[in-house]
Amino acid sequence: MELPVAGYPISEESVMNWFQAQYHRMPTEAEVGAVMDAMARRDATPPLQPPVADPEGFETGPSAPPATRR
C-alpha cells in the first residue's frame, strides 16, 4: 500500500484529499481507515539507526550565517 510522505497529517480529511489526488477517485471508509492505520504504525516505529551527528559541528567561520556565528 502506498502512503503519503512521513509527517503528512493523519486526519480523515487530509487522507481523503491525498487519496483523491493519488488515485483520482473518492476512497471508501475502509481505505481511509487502512491508510490512516498504516501511517500511524509507520510514524510510531522508531528509525532503525539514530541520526548521525555532523562531526564538524556548526560552521563558525566568518562566512557562516549570523545565527550560527559564535
N, C-alpha and C positions, 0 to 999 in steps of 0.2 A: 504494500500500500504506500502510495506517495503521500508525503506530509508537507505542510508548509515549513519554511525555514525555522530553525531553532529561534526561540524568542518571539515568534508570532503570537499574538494574543489568543488565549484559549477561551473563546466565548462562542456561543451558538451563532451569533450574527457574523462575527469575523470568519468563522469556519465556513459558514454558508456562502459568504462573499468569495472566499478563496476557492471553494469547490466550484462555484458557478464560473469563475474566471478560468479555472483549470480545465474543467470538463464540459463547459458550455451547456449545462443543464442544471436544474434545481436538484439538490441532494435529497434523499429520503431521510427521515429521522434516524434510522439505523446507521446510515452512512455518516451523518454528522456526529452521532454518538461514538462510532468507531474511530473516526479521525480525532475527536477530542480526547478519547481514552488513550489512543496511541501517542498523541502529543504530550499528555500528562505523564505517561510512563517514560517517554524519552527525556522529558525535562527533569524528571525525578532521578534519573540514572546518572551517577557521577561519571565524569570522564575517566577513561582508562589510565591516563597519565596526567599528573599535575602539570600546570603550565610551567614552562621553563623560564626562569628569570634571566634577564639580559645581563651577562657578566660584565659588560662595560658600564652598566648603570645609566643614569641620565646624562645627557650631554651638558657639560658645564662650561664649555669654551665661550669665547666672545660671540660666536656665530649662533649660539643657542637662542631659542625664543626667550623673551623676558621671563616667562613663567617658570622656566627651568634653570635660569642662571642663579648661581649661589654666590 
